């Protein structure tokens, strides 16, 4: 029985150019953000003792770029679950790590091209990113953001009556979205969270696009994500 094509090739991918462009963009934003924070010393609207950490609980749908995905796994999309943790240098600039989990079931192929035994495919995309946030004052209800960075996609494939296959592919990604502050909507729960060390809670929606290739065979795609973000 042949394994699905997506895992048949060794790793090859160059991501340096886009990462360098992203880091230059982030570095160019630092002076402006620093000036804004300095000016904020005379403004009661800005909290200089801002939260430096944030964590996300994420879910959504992944749409793979690989055209043969639906052939092997029966659908053009798959569910995604994930977590992320980030550190804020400034209120507007952070670096973080997000790890997602994608699982799908399908079938392998026999030498004559017919479908064979069941295939369980597990994918763990990990994204190291720099992100810029458009937050300028306390209690800002809507915060736009954009960023990107490096990605590494770990995978494991289990086929009936065959040994499992595992490995990883490297690539890069971009992300953008909106964060909606929930503190003003439910101040009672917000006060309870603050007693536990959570300064702000956001609902967010995000578009995440990443690429990770195995000699031209694409493992990446687009994910539409939403979830809760906690600043502490």
MIDO-285242 format. One record per residue (C-alpha): x, y, z. Coordinates in steps of 0.2 Angstrom, whole numbers, padded with zeros to 4 digits, always signed. Each point is the difference from the previous one (the first is absolute). Example, Ala and Ser with C-alpha at 12.3 -4.5 7.8 and 13.67 -1.06 7.14 Angstrom:
REM residues 2
+0062-0022+0039
+0006+0017-0003
***
This chain:
REM residues 232
+0000+0000+0000
+0007+0017-0005
+0000+0014+0013
-0009+0017-0004
+0010+0011-0012
+0002+0014+0013
+0013-0010+0010
+0010-0008-0014
+0013+0013-0002
+0015+0007+0011
+0000+0017+0007
+0006+0016-0010
-0006+0018+0003
+0008+0017+0001
-0008+0013+0011
+0014+0013+0004
-0006+0014-0012
-0017+0002+0007
+0006-0001+0019
+0013+0013-0003
-0014+0012-0007
-0011-0004+0015
+0014+0004+0012
+0004+0016-0009
-0018+0006+0001
-0001-0004+0019
+0016+0009+0003
-0006+0015-0009
-0015+0001+0011
+0009+0000+0016
+0006+0018+0001
-0018+0006-0004
-0007-0011+0014
+0013+0006+0012
-0004+0018-0003
-0018-0003+0002
+0003-0009+0017
+0011+0015+0005
-0013+0012-0004
-0013-0010+0010
+0009+0005+0016
-0011+0016-0001
-0016-0009-0005
-0012-0009+0012
-0006-0011-0014
+0015-0010-0001
+0005-0013+0013
+0019-0001+0000
+0001-0015+0011
-0008-0011-0014
-0001-0018+0000
+0015-0009-0008
-0007-0017-0002
-0015-0007-0010
-0007-0017-0003
-0013-0006-0013
-0012-0015-0001
-0003-0002-0019
-0011-0010-0011
-0006+0001-0018
+0001-0008-0018
+0015-0004-0010
-0001+0000-0019
+0015-0009-0008
+0008+0007-0015
+0003-0018-0006
-0013-0004-0013
+0001-0019+0003
-0005+0002+0018
-0019-0002-0003
+0004-0016-0011
+0009-0008+0015
-0009+0007+0015
-0018+0003-0007
-0001+0018+0004
+0008+0017-0006
+0001+0006+0018
+0005-0007+0018
-0002+0006+0018
+0014+0009+0009
+0003+0001+0019
+0015+0011+0007
+0008+0010+0013
+0012+0014+0000
+0011+0010+0012
+0008+0017-0004
+0011+0013+0009
-0003+0019-0004
+0015+0011-0001
-0012+0015-0002
-0019+0000+0000
+0002+0001-0019
+0014-0013-0003
+0000-0018+0006
+0009-0017-0004
-0009-0016+0002
-0002-0019-0003
-0016-0008-0006
-0002-0019-0001
-0015-0007-0009
-0007-0018-0003
-0008-0007-0015
-0007-0017-0003
-0008-0009-0014
-0005-0017-0006
+0001-0007-0017
+0006-0015-0011
+0016-0005-0008
+0002-0006-0018
+0005-0018-0007
+0012-0002-0014
-0014-0001-0013
-0007+0017+0006
-0014-0007+0010
-0003+0006+0017
+0007-0010+0014
+0000+0000+0019
-0004+0014+0012
+0012+0014+0003
+0001+0011+0016
+0009+0016-0003
+0006+0011+0014
+0008+0017-0003
+0007+0012+0013
+0004+0017-0008
+0011+0011+0012
+0002+0019-0004
+0013+0011+0007
-0006+0018-0003
+0003+0019+0002
-0016+0009+0001
-0005+0019-0001
-0016+0006+0009
-0010+0015-0003
-0003+0004+0018
+0002+0019+0005
-0010+0002+0016
-0008-0009+0015
-0017-0009-0002
+0002+0001-0019
-0014-0011-0006
+0007-0006-0017
+0018-0004-0002
+0006-0004-0018
+0016-0010-0002
+0012-0008-0013
+0016-0010+0000
+0009-0015-0005
+0015-0010+0001
+0007-0018-0001
-0010-0016+0000
+0004-0018+0003
-0013-0014-0004
+0002-0016+0009
-0010-0015-0007
-0004-0018+0004
-0009-0012-0012
-0006-0017+0005
-0006-0012-0013
-0009-0017+0003
+0012-0015+0000
+0015+0012-0003
+0013+0009+0010
-0004+0018+0005
+0009+0014-0009
+0005+0016+0009
+0011+0015-0004
-0001+0019-0002
+0001+0014-0013
+0006+0018+0003
-0008+0016-0007
-0007+0017+0004
-0017+0008+0004
-0010+0016+0001
-0015+0004+0011
-0012+0015+0003
-0015+0002+0009
-0011+0010+0013
+0000-0001+0019
-0017+0006+0009
+0002+0005+0018
-0013-0009+0011
+0004+0009+0016
-0013+0014-0003
-0013-0013-0005
+0001-0010+0016
+0008+0010+0013
-0005-0012+0014
+0010-0014-0007
+0014+0012-0006
+0002+0005+0018
+0001-0018+0006
+0013-0004-0014
+0010+0015+0006
+0001-0007+0018
+0008-0016-0008
+0013+0011-0009
-0009+0001-0017
+0000+0019-0005
-0010-0001-0017
-0010-0013-0009
-0003+0001-0019
-0010-0010-0012
+0010-0001-0016
-0003-0006-0018
+0016-0003-0011
+0005-0005-0018
+0016-0011+0001
+0009-0005-0016
+0015-0011-0001
+0011-0009-0012
+0011-0016+0003
+0006-0010-0014
+0007-0017-0004
+0009+0003-0016
-0015+0009-0008
-0014-0010+0009
-0009+0013+0011
-0005-0004+0018
-0005+0017+0005
-0017+0009-0003
-0011+0013+0007
-0008-0001+0017
-0015+0011+0007
+0003+0000+0019
-0010+0008+0014
+0001-0002+0019
+0004+0009+0016
+0016+0010+0005
+0005+0004+0018
+0013+0014+0004
+0009-0002+0017
***
